[in-house]
């Protein structure tokens, strides 16, 4: 095992599975994700943060790719590997290059997204890249990040989404249904959010196939990912 992959949900992890890659679903629990990556970092050569993310910049819609040239983690911009980033841009159709914010909390309102965009200038946000980038920096590993947009900057997410993810990356359907029963007016927004997420999952699957067994790593950086 020489490649570590950080993502949010178990469904994303299943899509991203590859021979020779260790995929961890953070489930919104940064401490748990950090522990898993730290435990494996000594045997790794590279870390990729990839999966779904939220748009901060106007014009990004569900299904659009953002490839990071840097991850903003607690106010610090951690650059990605230039060659790996260039490969991701080339292989992911229509991908936009720019900053990616790693957040400890889920940004669900347009006001929160607007504020984050103004503060750091990032194109998109996720909850794993800040962890992956810092561990890569600490261990001197190659690092890259790419995210498929699942919610636009001009869309508020229903409150129920905040309870929809288990710490292991599974879906907490019971908690979502309970939140919905307390506030049924969320239903239209929740259905829309589900449709947008399905769009993003389909694009992630296509992107995974386009990136191939090396997950976008340049050929000069050899990893035993295609040996089966």
C-alpha angles and dihedrals in degrees: 000000000000105000123069121198122196121198139149113240133040088235089059090047091054091052092048098047114130135167109269095016125108109212120196124191107211097197091206090295105120095184092054092047092048092051092051094048093044091052091055101035095089091066096040134094100189144017126210123192108201140151138076124346143169125255120243097173123072116249097038112118134187109290096030118126125229118193114195125232086182139003117226107219118176091335095313121112110221111193123226125230106280098216095046091045091051090051092052091050091051095048101041110073116239094355117169121220120223148097123321120205118219108208132189090209134048113256105217107159132068089235092056092047093047092051093049091049091051093048100048109010093230120157096217145002138224137165101238109047095076089058096044094046095051093049091048090051093047094051098037093244127153110258137195136164135199131170136191112221113243099170129031124234092245095054127089113215120224115258090243092073090070090069096039100094128071120213089252092055096258123131116263096213094164092055091048092051091048091052090048092051090055092050112020091175087079092069099093092048091045092053091048091049090051092051091049091049091051089054089052093047091053091050091047090054092050090047092051090055092047092051091054129203093319093055092230098313113149116254093244089064100068119204124174092238098122097052111104 
